[in-house]
Amino acid sequence: MVKICCIGAGYVGGPTMAVIALKCPSIEVAVVDISNPRITAWNSDQLPIYEPGLDDVVKQCRGKNLFFSTDVEKHVAEADIVFVSVNTPTKSQGLGAGKAADLTYWESAARMIADVSKSAKIVVEKSTVPVKTAEAIEKILTHNSKGIEFQILSNPEFLAEGTAIPDLFNPDRVLIGGRETPEGLKAVQALKEVYAHWVPEEQIICTNLWSAELSKLAANAFLAQRISSVNAMSALCEATGADVSHVSHAVGKDTRIGPKFLNASVGFGGSCFQKDILNLVYICECNGLPEVANYWKQVIKINDYQKSRFVNRVVSSMFNTVSGKKIGILGFAFKKDTGDTRETPAIDVCRGLLVDRAQLSIYDPQVSQDQIQKDLTMVKFDWEHPVILKPVSPTALKQVTFVWDAYEASKDAHGICILTEWDEFKTLDFQRIYDNMQKPAFVFDGRNVVDPKKLQQIGFIVYSIGKPLDQWLKDMPAVV
């Protein structure tokens, strides 16, 4: 029996290994992590992450050929293939701070693999890492290997949160990069055989190591670029009376462009887009390519601009102050069908409103109060963020309450901001919401989930990203 071990029981490692265990019953899969609470959650009925379909997959395999454990060294030592799916955050200090990837956890994992291994292993990069990381990992492993052979492969994930299980069941492609040596090609083939249990061979792409590492960064950069492009257009649409949904529909009908990732919004979030682009920027700068670095940097700048623009629109529309006013925040996760809040635009929007001393009432169906409090007070790397989006002090949390539904969030509010496109927000009783709000009542739709005309008929003043402006908003222009 082939044994697989995955170091890191997070958003990538957990679901990926669960699906491998389901599709490959002859393979024993262990997911290990040093976090006791996380492993306990994976072994319970309340999994540590919310992902549609994940519960069923885990329950079918757990205890049979899928195991979650804190005994990291034991499972690594026994494994034939070790996936490394640890966090690679952006460095917050030192060389490359604010752009470069922090590989502390990766290096620590590599040293531990070298220390505990007693047999040859295939080590697979599953985390998103900078180009040439494999070379560094290779050096750590071979200099500590006691004559043990290691082969390094790059197998980046291309999962979208909210659809991770369907993405794993029917991937667009599986990418495996390895050394172009006999041993490297043999390792690539071994991993390919795992995926071949359920993925058609033509969808398994094999490349050299560096191409696989760069392909992940490139894919995320291209996707984020599309969002920033349509968001840049949304600002122009508002200025000219065009409707961004009409523009994106027309553009998406061009088969060379396609319709995906062309929805205007308050901005992109998630664990990868900003981090990977900053990483790409840093790699370009290190390789003497400042023009390329500046090109990708602009994708992030437009994203920050979109969040600032949204905050300014809220404040300017409400007589240029939200001080002491209750604002209902509907949605905090970075997108629907996930509880993940990493880099969610809601953090910066809420911070911007708190700076202007708004009273926030926050509701999200999947994000806990503790997580929101942590996100709003956590100091993260501060890279060229507009002043309005600076982190707030813990004392500002006195201005924040956490509620159990959208109606409570909007009760007695002056305005509501829709920041996540949860399906339930499309079917809310907006007449009821309007009746219980202060007047004039504002809706600021950062995800274009409501019908502005229907809400205007009820009596709301509505701002929807990239849509023709309400007359009220024209009379009170936002200055960025």
C-alpha positions in Angstrom: 0.0 0.0 0.0 1.3 3.4 -1.0 1.3 5.8 2.0 0.7 9.5 1.5 1.2 12.2 4.2 0.2 15.8 4.0 1.8 18.4 6.3 -0.8 21.1 6.9 -4.5 20.5 7.5 -5.8 23.8 6.1 -8.0 24.8 3.2 -5.8 23.0 0.7 -4.4 20.0 2.5 -7.6 18.8 4.1 -10.0 18.8 1.1 -7.3 17.6 -1.3 -6.3 14.6 0.8 -9.9 13.7 1.5 -10.6 13.5 -2.2 -7.4 11.5 -2.9 -8.5 9.1 -0.1 -12.0 8.7 -1.5 -10.8 8.2 -5.1 -7.8 5.9 -4.2 -9.1 3.4 -1.6 -5.8 1.4 -1.9 -3.8 4.4 -0.7 -3.4 5.3 3.0 -3.6 9.1 3.5 -2.6 10.9 6.7 -3.1 14.6 7.2 -0.9 16.0 9.9 -0.7 19.4 11.7 0.9 20.7 14.8 -2.4 22.4 15.8 -4.3 20.2 18.3 -7.6 22.1 17.9 -7.5 21.9 14.1 -6.8 18.1 14.1 -9.5 17.6 16.8 -12.0 19.5 14.6 -11.1 17.3 11.5 -11.8 14.3 13.7 -15.2 15.7 14.9 -18.6 16.3 13.3 -17.7 20.0 13.1 -14.9 20.3 10.5 -12.6 23.3 10.9 -13.5 24.7 7.4 -16.7 25.2 5.6 -16.8 23.8 2.1 -19.9 22.4 0.4 -19.6 18.6 0.0 -16.5 18.2 2.2 -18.4 16.7 5.1 -19.6 13.8 3.0 -16.2 13.0 1.6 -14.5 13.1 4.9 -17.1 10.9 6.7 -16.8 8.3 3.9 -13.1 7.8 4.4 -12.1 8.9 7.9 -10.9 6.0 9.9 -10.6 3.7 6.9 -7.8 5.1 4.7 -8.0 8.8 5.8 -6.5 9.8 9.1 -5.9 13.2 10.8 -3.1 13.3 13.4 -0.8 15.6 15.3 1.9 12.9 15.2 3.7 14.6 12.4 7.1 12.9 12.5 5.6 9.3 12.6 3.5 9.8 9.5 6.2 11.6 7.6 8.7 8.9 8.4 6.3 6.2 7.1 5.1 8.0 3.9 6.2 7.3 0.4 4.9 10.7 -0.8 4.9 13.8 1.4 2.7 16.7 0.4 3.7 20.0 2.0 0.7 22.3 2.3 1.9 24.8 4.9 1.2 28.5 5.0 3.4 30.8 2.9 2.4 34.3 4.1 3.8 37.6 2.8 6.9 38.7 4.8 6.0 41.4 7.2 9.5 42.5 8.0 13.1 42.1 6.8 14.3 41.7 3.2 11.3 41.8 0.8 8.8 42.8 3.5 5.3 43.4 2.1 6.1 41.5 -1.1 8.2 38.4 -0.7 6.8 35.1 0.5 7.8 34.0 4.0 9.1 30.5 3.6 9.8 29.9 7.3 7.1 27.2 7.6 8.2 25.5 4.4 11.9 25.4 5.5 10.9 24.1 8.9 8.9 21.3 7.2 11.8 20.4 4.9 14.2 20.2 7.7 11.8 18.0 9.7 11.3 15.7 6.7 15.1 15.3 6.3 15.5 14.6 10.0 12.9 11.9 10.4 13.2 10.1 7.0 14.6 6.6 6.9 13.6 5.8 3.3 13.5 7.5 -0.1 10.6 10.0 -0.5 8.8 12.1 -3.1 8.3 15.6 -1.6 5.5 17.5 -3.2 5.1 21.3 -3.1 1.3 21.9 -2.6 1.5 25.4 -1.2 1.9 28.3 -3.5 5.6 29.1 -3.5 8.0 31.4 -5.4 9.7 30.2 -8.5 12.9 28.3 -7.5 11.7 27.3 -4.1 12.2 23.7 -5.1 15.9 24.3 -5.5 16.2 25.6 -1.9 14.1 22.7 -0.6 16.3 20.3 -2.5 19.4 21.7 -0.9 18.0 21.4 2.6 16.9 17.8 1.9 20.1 16.6 0.2 22.4 18.2 2.7 20.6 16.5 5.6 19.6 13.3 4.0 22.0 10.7 5.4 22.3 9.3 1.9 18.5 9.1 1.5 17.1 10.0 -1.9 14.5 12.7 -2.2 12.7 13.9 -5.4 11.0 17.3 -5.3 7.8 17.8 -7.3 5.7 20.9 -7.8 1.9 20.2 -7.8 0.2 23.5 -7.3 -3.5 23.6 -6.4 -6.1 25.4 -8.5 -9.0 25.2 -6.2 -11.7 27.9 -5.8 -13.1 28.1 -2.3 -16.8 27.4 -2.3 -16.4 24.9 -5.1 -13.2 23.0 -3.9 -14.8 19.6 -3.9 -16.3 19.8 -7.5 -12.9 21.3 -8.5 -11.1 18.3 -7.1 -13.5 15.8 -8.6 -13.4 17.3 -12.1 -10.3 19.5 -12.3 -9.6 21.6 -15.5 -6.0 20.2 -15.2 -3.6 18.7 -12.8 -0.1 20.2 -13.0 3.0 18.2 -12.0 6.5 19.7 -12.4 9.6 17.7 -11.7 13.3 17.4 -12.6 14.0 16.3 -16.1 16.2 13.4 -14.9 15.4 9.7 -14.9 14.7 9.8 -11.2 12.7 13.0 -11.5 10.6 11.6 -14.4 10.0 8.5 -12.3 8.7 10.6 -9.4 6.4 12.6 -11.8 5.0 9.3 -13.1 4.4 8.0 -9.5 2.3 11.1 -8.6 0.6 11.0 -12.0 -0.6 7.5 -11.2 -2.3 8.7 -8.0 -4.3 11.3 -9.9 -5.0 8.9 -12.8 -7.4 7.0 -10.5 -10.0 9.6 -11.5 -8.5 12.3 -13.7 -8.3 11.7 -17.5 -4.6 11.4 -18.6 -4.9 14.2 -21.1 -5.8 16.6 -18.2 -2.6 15.8 -16.3 0.1 18.2 -17.5 3.7 17.4 -16.8 6.4 20.2 -16.9 9.7 21.1 -15.5 9.8 22.3 -11.9 10.1 26.0 -12.6 7.2 26.1 -15.1 4.9 24.4 -12.6 5.8 26.8 -9.8 5.4 29.9 -12.1 2.2 28.6 -13.6 0.4 28.9 -10.3 1.5 32.5 -9.7 0.6 33.3 -13.3 -2.9 31.8 -13.1 -3.8 33.8 -10.0 -2.3 37.0 -11.4 -4.3 36.6 -14.6 -7.5 36.0 -12.7 -7.0 38.9 -10.3 -6.1 41.1 -13.3 -9.5 40.4 -14.9 -11.3 41.4 -11.7 -9.2 44.6 -11.4 -9.9 45.3 -15.1 -13.7 45.1 -14.7 -13.5 47.1 -11.5 -11.6 49.8 -13.2 -14.3 49.9 -15.8 -17.0 50.0 -13.1 -15.6 53.4 -12.0 -15.8 54.7 -15.6 -19.4 53.3 -15.9 -20.5 55.3 -12.9 -18.9 58.4 -14.3 -20.6 58.0 -17.7 -23.9 56.4 -17.0 -23.0 53.0 -18.5 -23.9 49.8 -16.7 -20.9 47.6 -15.9 -23.1 44.4 -16.1 -24.0 45.3 -19.7 -20.3 46.0 -20.5 -19.0 42.8 -18.9 -21.7 40.7 -20.6 -20.8 42.2 -24.0 -17.1 41.7 -23.4 -17.6 38.2 -22.1 -19.4 37.1 -25.3 -16.1 37.5 -27.1 -14.8 33.9 -27.2 -11.3 35.1 -27.0 -12.1 36.7 -23.6 -14.9 34.6 -22.1 -17.4 35.5 -19.3 -15.7 34.3 -16.1 -14.2 36.6 -13.5 -15.8 39.7 -15.1 -18.2 40.5 -12.2 -17.6 44.0 -10.8 -17.4 44.1 -7.0 -16.0 45.9 -4.0 -12.7 44.1 -4.6 -11.1 40.7 -4.7 -10.0 38.8 -1.6 -8.9 35.3 -0.5 -5.6 33.8 0.6 -3.9 33.8 -2.8 -4.5 36.7 -5.2 -2.8 39.6 -3.4 -0.2 37.4 -1.9 0.8 35.7 -5.2 0.8 39.0 -7.1 3.1 40.6 -4.5 5.3 37.6 -4.7 5.4 37.9 -8.5 6.3 41.6 -8.2 9.2 40.7 -5.8 10.5 38.0 -8.1 10.4 40.4 -11.1 12.2 43.1 -9.2 14.9 40.6 -8.1 15.4 39.5 -11.7 15.8 43.1 -12.9 12.4 43.5 -14.5 11.0 46.7 -12.9 8.5 47.3 -15.8 7.0 43.9 -15.4 6.8 44.3 -11.6 5.0 47.7 -12.0 2.5 46.2 -14.4 1.4 43.6 -11.9 1.6 46.0 -9.0 -1.1 48.0 -10.6 -3.5 45.1 -10.3 -3.2 45.4 -6.5 -3.5 49.2 -6.6 -6.8 49.1 -8.5 -8.1 46.6 -5.9 -7.2 49.0 -3.1 -8.7 51.9 -5.0 -11.9 50.0 -5.4 -12.3 49.5 -1.7 -11.4 53.1 -0.9 -13.9 54.3 -3.6 -16.6 52.2 -1.9 -15.9 53.6 1.6 -15.8 57.2 0.2 -19.1 56.6 -1.6 -20.8 55.5 1.6 -19.5 58.4 3.6 -20.1 61.1 1.0 -23.7 59.9 0.3 -24.6 60.1 4.0 -24.0 63.9 4.3 -20.2 63.3 4.3 -20.2 61.7 7.8 -21.1 58.3 9.3 -20.0 59.3 12.8 -22.3 57.7 15.3 -24.5 56.2 12.5 -25.4 52.5 12.5 -24.3 50.7 9.3 -25.4 47.1 8.7 -22.7 45.0 7.2 -24.1 42.0 5.3 -21.4 39.5 4.6 -17.8 39.3 5.8 -16.3 36.3 4.0 -14.4 37.1 0.9 -17.0 35.3 -1.2 -20.1 33.2 -0.7 -20.0 29.5 0.3 -16.9 29.8 2.4 -16.1 31.0 5.9 -12.7 32.2 4.8 -11.9 35.9 5.6 -8.3 36.1 4.4 -7.8 39.4 2.6 -11.6 39.9 2.4 -12.5 43.4 1.1 -14.9 43.6 4.1 -11.9 44.1 6.5 -10.8 47.3 4.7 -14.3 48.6 4.2 -15.1 48.1 7.9 -11.9 49.7 8.9 -12.5 52.7 6.7 -16.0 53.2 8.2 -14.6 52.7 11.7 -12.0 55.4 11.1 -15.0 57.7 10.4 -16.5 56.5 13.7 -19.4 54.5 12.3 -21.3 52.0 14.5 -21.1 48.7 12.6 -23.6 45.8 13.0 -22.1 42.7 11.2 -23.8 39.6 10.0 -22.3 36.7 8.1 -23.8 33.1 8.0 -20.4 31.4 8.2 -17.9 33.7 9.9 -17.7 33.7 13.7 -17.6 36.8 15.9 -14.1 35.8 17.1 -12.8 35.6 13.5 -14.2 39.1 12.6 -12.8 40.6 15.8 -9.4 39.1 15.0 -9.5 40.4 11.4 -10.4 43.9 12.4 -7.7 44.3 15.0 -4.9 42.3 13.4 -2.0 44.3 12.1 -1.0 42.9 8.7 1.8 44.0 6.4 0.9 47.5 5.2 1.9 47.9 1.6 0.9 51.1 -0.2 -2.6 51.0 1.4 -4.5 54.3 1.3 -4.6 56.1 4.6 -8.3 55.4 5.0 -7.7 51.7 5.1 -5.1 51.7 7.9 -5.8 49.1 10.7 -8.0 50.3 13.5 -7.1 50.0 17.2 -8.8 47.4 19.4 -10.7 50.3 21.1 -12.6 50.8 17.8 -14.3 47.4 18.3 -16.5 49.1 20.8 -18.2 50.5 17.7 -18.9 46.9 16.4 -21.7 44.5 17.2 -22.3 41.0 15.8 -25.8 39.8 15.0 -27.5 36.6 13.9 -29.4 37.7 10.8 -29.6 40.5 8.2 -32.8 42.0 9.7 -31.1 42.6 13.0 -28.1 44.1 11.3 -30.3 46.6 9.4 -32.7 47.4 12.3 -32.4 51.2 13.0 -29.5 51.5 10.6 -28.9 54.5 8.4 -27.4 52.3 5.7 -26.5 48.7 4.8 -23.4 47.5 2.9 -23.6 44.2 1.1 -20.0 42.9 1.0 -20.5 39.1 0.3 -22.8 37.7 -2.4 -24.5 35.1 -0.2 -27.6 33.8 -1.9 -29.8 34.6 1.0 -29.2 38.3 0.5 -31.0 38.1 -2.9 -34.2 37.0 -1.3 -34.4 39.3 1.8 -37.7 41.1 2.5 -36.4 44.6 1.7 -39.7 46.2 2.5 -39.4 44.9 6.0 -35.8 46.1 6.1 -36.7 49.6 4.8 -39.6 49.9 7.4 -37.1 49.3 10.2 -34.3 51.6 9.1 -33.6 55.3 9.7 -34.6 57.6 6.8 -33.2 58.3 4.3 -32.3 54.6 4.0 -29.3 53.6 2.0 -28.2 50.4 0.4 -24.6 50.1 -0.8 -24.3 47.0 -2.9 -20.7 45.9 -3.2 -21.6 42.7 -5.0 -24.4 43.7 -7.3 -26.8 41.1 -5.8 -29.9 43.3 -5.5 -32.1 45.0 -8.2 -31.5 48.7 -7.7 -34.8 49.7 -9.4 -36.9 47.5 -7.1 -35.2 48.9 -4.1 -35.6 52.4 -5.3 -39.3 51.8 -5.7 -39.5 50.8 -2.0 -37.8 54.1 -1.1 -34.1 53.2 -0.7 -31.2 55.3 -2.1 -29.2 52.6 -3.8 -25.5 52.5 -4.8 -24.5 49.5 -6.9 -20.9 49.1 -8.1 -20.7 50.2 -11.8 -24.4 51.0 -12.2 -25.9 54.3 -13.3 -26.0 56.5 -10.3 -29.0 57.4 -8.2 -29.8 61.1 -8.5 -29.0 61.5 -4.8 -25.5 60.1 -5.4 -25.0 62.5 -8.3 -25.8 65.4 -6.0 -23.3 64.2 -3.4 -20.2 63.1 -5.4 -17.6 61.0 -3.8 -14.1 62.4 -3.8 -11.3 59.8 -3.7 
